[in-house]
Amino acid sequence: AAAAGVGAGLADKPGYAGSFFTGVLASVVATPCTAPFMGAALLFALLGGLVLNLMPCVFPVLSIKALSLLRHAHQARRETRLQGLAYTAGVLASFSLLAGVLLALKAGGSEVGWGFQFQSPVFVLGVAYLMFAVGLSLSGLITFGAAAAGVGAGLADKPGYAGSFFTGVLASVVATPCTAPFMGAALGFALAQPAPELLAVFLSLGLGLALPYLLLSFWPALQRLLPRPGAWMERLKEGLAFPMYGAAVWLVWVLAQQAGPNAIAIALGGMLAIAFAAWLTHHSHGARPLARHGGRGLALLTLAAALGGGYLGVSGDNARAASAAPLAGQAWEPYSKARFDALRAEGKPVFVNFTAAWCITCLANEKVALSSPEVEAAFHKAGITYLKGDWTNKDPQISAHLADFGRSGVPLYLLYPAGPAGSASSGDRTAVQVLPQLLTPTTVLAAIDHASVQSLTSSLAKE
């Protein structure tokens, strides 16, 4: 009702963006609830989208959104609201496109899930290039925000709307490596539903991601608390380039996990070519026609070489994935269906961690909780075998295990207690504990204690 009320308020405002947003919201609210959990799935997706704004993968783009809001906060109220609507339109259009791609892949028999596109080294390399180019734009080396986002310039009379739309698209792209609370169940449910329900859940997720910025653009009382624009904004804009460079560095690391160490050289070479093309374009302005056209032509050739070379270098048989074997001293083993079945056949307790190098939530949980000395000691004391399933690249066995628990992506943490030989299969929910998506050492230790009590109770019952 609250979300629909926002849409009703926007419907009275001029501009195509308001009509677009109201139509999208109506499609979300009016989607037939053919399944009993559809309402809960929409609510969880909305809440998950809201929480995504607090996740580290969205931090770089949050800085751009904040700067954009500062620029428009003291303009006419209608202008500020239209900027918010343009940003929201970018987010919703991106999530609609993602839902469409998922539907097409499902129809073709492919196994898909949240963040599936990051299983492609080519996609990861492309996003790394994008983050680097946005950083160059914020540094003032290229006018990327207006030029590249100009593809949407027809949406509005002013290029600023295209910039807001593009920022919404960018926020959607960088949000996909993260999984927030509430999202897992909603997305798992959506991927098992027909097209209208899946689209509605994805639009609810996108609405949740865009909602804080949208409400702020419509709330004058909060806008008055923002500082006045000034020369400091240019320095801030340049400083905000560094989170984008940091995101590019992280994506290059992910690429190395997928395609091997040679991919690092390919990615860095491509970024060098992008920077060189930006330099050529910058110095072509104001030059004589022959020099200007020659510089721009060379810049385009350089970009084509970066993109083409990157594609050929990290795709297909040219990619060499990094080894998934644990380092000496690490307490986990690589997950395989055969190893899991063998352990369960012996009745041994097993902890399964389904993760991916591109999943920031997964990496944070491993660093904060699963790698802590007290948790490792508790695993050893309880005799629990720790299996790590790496979903960085496609793995049908992991996808099937995720599907057993209604999940479409990582992270997923499962703790199977000790029991009689052959007492549980991968999808048996009668005894297994499903841990939350955000872990702390206390959470894991409590689950281990509970599993020990389960095992003891089961043993006493048989006696």
ZIQUITA-V562555 format. One record per residue. N is the residue number from 1. OMEGA is omega in radians with two decimals (NA if undefined). D_CENTER is the distance of its C-alpha to the mean C-alpha in whole Angstrom. Layout:
<<N	OMEGA	D_CENTER> <N	OMEGA	D_CENTER>>
This chain:
<<1	-3.14	28> <2	3.14	26> <3	3.13	23> <4	3.10	26> <5	3.07	28> <6	3.14	26> <7	3.13	26> <8	3.12	30> <9	-3.13	30> <10	-3.06	28> <11	-3.11	30> <12	-3.06	33> <13	3.12	32> <14	3.07	33> <15	3.14	30> <16	-3.11	28> <17	3.12	25> <18	3.11	27> <19	3.12	28> <20	-3.10	24> <21	-3.12	23> <22	3.11	26> <23	3.11	26> <24	-3.13	22> <25	3.12	22> <26	3.13	26> <27	3.11	24> <28	-3.07	22> <29	-3.02	25> <30	-3.13	27> <31	-3.13	25> <32	-3.13	28> <33	-3.10	27> <34	3.12	28> <35	-3.07	27> <36	-3.07	28> <37	-3.08	24> <38	3.14	23> <39	3.11	23> <40	3.13	22> <41	3.10	19> <42	3.13	19> <43	3.14	19> <44	3.11	17> <45	3.11	14> <46	3.12	15> <47	3.10	15> <48	3.08	12> <49	3.08	11> <50	-3.11	13> <51	3.11	12> <52	3.11	9> <53	-3.13	11> <54	-3.08	12> <55	-3.03	9> <56	-3.14	10> <57	-3.10	7> <58	-3.08	8> <59	-3.12	11> <60	-3.11	12> <61	3.05	12> <62	3.13	14> <63	3.10	17> <64	3.12	17> <65	-3.13	17> <66	3.13	20> <67	3.11	22> <68	-3.14	22> <69	3.10	23> <70	-3.12	26> <71	-3.01	27> <72	-3.02	27> <73	-3.07	28> <74	3.00	32> <75	3.11	32> <76	-3.08	34> <77	3.14	32> <78	3.14	31> <79	-3.14	30> <80	-3.13	27> <81	3.12	26> <82	3.06	26> <83	3.09	23> <84	3.11	21> <85	3.11	22> <86	3.08	21> <87	3.14	18> <88	3.10	17> <89	3.10	18> <90	3.12	16> <91	-3.08	13> <92	3.09	15> <93	3.14	16> <94	3.13	12> <95	3.05	11> <96	3.11	15> <97	3.12	15> <98	3.10	12> <99	3.12	14> <100	3.10	17> <101	3.11	16> <102	3.13	15> <103	3.14	18> <104	3.14	20> <105	3.09	19> <106	3.14	20> <107	3.11	23> <108	3.09	24> <109	-3.12	23> <110	3.04	20> <111	-3.06	18> <112	3.11	14> <113	-3.14	12> <114	-3.12	8> <115	-3.06	6> <116	-3.08	10> <117	3.12	10> <118	3.00	9> <119	3.10	12> <120	3.10	14> <121	3.13	15> <122	3.12	16> <123	3.13	13> <124	3.11	12> <125	3.12	15> <126	3.12	15> <127	3.07	12> <128	3.07	14> <129	-3.14	16> <130	3.12	15> <131	3.14	14> <132	3.13	17> <133	3.08	19> <134	3.07	18> <135	3.08	19> <136	3.12	22> <137	3.14	22> <138	3.10	22> <139	3.12	25> <140	-3.10	27> <141	3.07	27> <142	3.10	26> <143	-3.05	26> <144	-3.05	22> <145	-3.12	21> <146	-3.04	24> <147	-3.10	25> <148	3.13	22> <149	-3.13	21> <150	3.09	24> <151	3.12	23> <152	-3.07	23> <153	3.12	26> <154	-3.14	28> <155	-3.07	26> <156	-3.12	28> <157	-3.08	31> <158	-3.14	30> <159	3.13	27> <160	3.10	25> <161	3.10	24> <162	3.09	22> <163	3.11	21> <164	3.10	19> <165	-3.13	18> <166	3.10	17> <167	3.06	15> <168	3.08	13> <169	-3.12	12> <170	3.11	11> <171	3.14	9> <172	-3.12	7> <173	-3.06	7> <174	3.13	5> <175	-3.00	3> <176	3.07	2> <177	-3.10	3> <178	3.02	4> <179	-3.11	7> <180	3.01	9> <181	-3.11	13> <182	-3.03	14> <183	-3.00	11> <184	-3.11	13> <185	-3.11	16> <186	-3.11	15> <187	3.08	13> <188	3.09	15> <189	-3.05	18> <190	-3.08	17> <191	3.08	17> <192	-3.06	20> <193	3.04	22> <194	-3.02	23> <195	-3.09	21> <196	-3.13	22> <197	3.12	21> <198	3.13	18> <199	-3.13	17> <200	3.13	19> <201	-3.14	16> <202	3.08	13> <203	3.07	15> <204	3.09	16> <205	3.10	12> <206	3.11	12> <207	3.10	15> <208	3.11	14> <209	-3.08	11> <210	-2.94	14> <211	-3.13	17> <212	-3.14	18> <213	3.14	18> <214	3.14	20> <215	3.13	22> <216	3.13	23> <217	3.13	24> <218	-3.04	27> <219	-3.08	28> <220	-3.11	31> <221	3.11	32> <222	-3.12	28> <223	-3.13	29> <224	3.13	32> <225	-3.11	31> <226	3.14	29> <227	3.13	31> <228	3.06	33> <229	3.14	31> <230	-3.13	33> <231	-3.13	33> <232	-3.10	31> <233	3.12	28> <234	3.09	29> <235	3.11	29> <236	3.13	25> <237	3.13	24> <238	3.11	25> <239	-3.13	24> <240	3.08	20> <241	-3.01	20> <242	2.99	20> <243	3.11	16> <244	3.06	15> <245	3.10	17> <246	3.09	16> <247	3.11	12> <248	3.11	14> <249	3.13	16> <250	-3.13	13> <251	3.06	12> <252	3.07	16> <253	3.09	16> <254	-3.14	13> <255	3.12	15> <256	3.09	18> <257	-3.09	17> <258	-2.95	17> <259	3.09	20> <260	-3.05	22> <261	3.12	24> <262	3.14	25> <263	3.11	22> <264	3.13	22> <265	3.12	25> <266	-3.12	23> <267	-3.13	20> <268	3.07	23> <269	3.09	25> <270	3.11	23> <271	3.06	22> <272	3.12	26> <273	3.10	27> <274	3.12	24> <275	3.12	26> <276	3.10	29> <277	3.10	29> <278	3.13	28> <279	3.11	31> <280	-3.13	33> <281	-3.12	32> <282	-3.08	32> <283	3.06	36> <284	3.13	37> <285	3.10	37> <286	3.13	41> <287	3.07	42> <288	-3.04	45> <289	-3.10	44> <290	-3.14	44> <291	-3.13	42> <292	-3.13	39> <293	3.11	39> <294	3.13	39> <295	3.14	37> <296	3.10	34> <297	3.10	35> <298	3.10	34> <299	3.12	31> <300	3.10	30> <301	3.12	31> <302	3.10	29> <303	3.13	26> <304	3.11	27> <305	3.13	28> <306	-3.10	25> <307	-3.14	23> <308	3.11	25> <309	3.10	26> <310	3.14	22> <311	-3.11	22> <312	-3.06	25> <313	-3.03	24> <314	-3.11	21> <315	3.01	21> <316	-3.06	24> <317	3.14	26> <318	-3.12	26> <319	3.09	23> <320	-3.06	24> <321	3.08	21> <322	-3.13	22> <323	3.13	24> <324	-3.10	22> <325	3.13	26> <326	3.06	26> <327	3.14	28> <328	3.11	31> <329	3.12	31> <330	-2.95	28> <331	-3.08	28> <332	3.06	26> <333	3.05	26> <334	3.13	24> <335	2.90	24> <336	3.14	26> <337	-3.12	27> <338	-3.14	30> <339	3.12	30> <340	-3.13	29> <341	3.14	31> <342	3.13	34> <343	-3.13	33> <344	3.09	33> <345	3.10	36> <346	3.14	38> <347	-3.10	37> <348	3.07	35> <349	-3.07	32> <350	2.97	28> <351	-3.11	25> <352	3.11	22> <353	3.07	19> <354	-2.97	16> <355	3.06	14> <356	-3.13	12> <357	-3.13	12> <358	-3.13	8> <359	-3.08	8> <360	3.09	8> <361	3.13	10> <362	-3.10	12> <363	3.12	13> <364	3.12	14> <365	3.13	16> <366	-3.12	18> <367	-3.02	19> <368	-2.97	20> <369	-2.95	21> <370	3.12	22> <371	-3.13	23> <372	-3.10	26> <373	-3.11	29> <374	3.11	30> <375	3.11	28> <376	3.11	29> <377	3.13	32> <378	3.05	32> <379	-3.10	30> <380	-3.11	33> <381	-3.11	36> <382	-3.13	35> <383	-3.10	35> <384	3.04	31> <385	-3.09	30> <386	3.09	26> <387	3.12	24> <388	3.10	21> <389	-3.07	19> <390	-3.11	17> <391	3.12	14> <392	2.99	13> <393	-3.10	15> <394	3.11	17> <395	-3.09	19> <396	-3.14	21> <397	3.12	22> <398	3.12	19> <399	3.14	18> <400	3.13	21> <401	3.07	21> <402	-3.11	18> <403	3.10	19> <404	-3.12	23> <405	3.07	21> <406	-3.13	19> <407	-3.14	16> <408	-3.11	13> <409	3.14	11> <410	0.13	11> <411	2.97	12> <412	-3.10	16> <413	-3.08	19> <414	3.08	22> <415	3.12	26> <416	-3.14	28> <417	3.05	32> <418	-3.13	35> <419	3.11	37> <420	3.14	40> <421	3.12	39> <422	-3.01	37> <423	-3.06	36> <424	3.01	33> <425	-3.08	30> <426	-3.08	27> <427	-3.13	26> <428	-3.10	29> <429	-3.04	28> <430	-3.09	31> <431	-3.04	31> <432	3.04	28> <433	3.03	26> <434	-3.09	22> <435	3.13	21> <436	-3.09	18> <437	3.03	14> <438	-3.02	15> <439	2.92	18> <440	3.07	21> <441	-3.14	24> <442	3.13	26> <443	-3.11	24> <444	3.14	25> <445	3.11	28> <446	3.11	29> <447	3.11	27> <448	3.11	30> <449	-3.14	33> <450	3.12	32> <451	3.11	32> <452	3.10	35> <453	3.10	37> <454	-3.12	36> <455	-3.14	37> <456	3.13	40> <457	3.13	41> <458	-3.14	41> <459	-3.14	43> <460	-3.12	46> <461	-3.13	45> <462	3.11	47> <463	NA	49>>
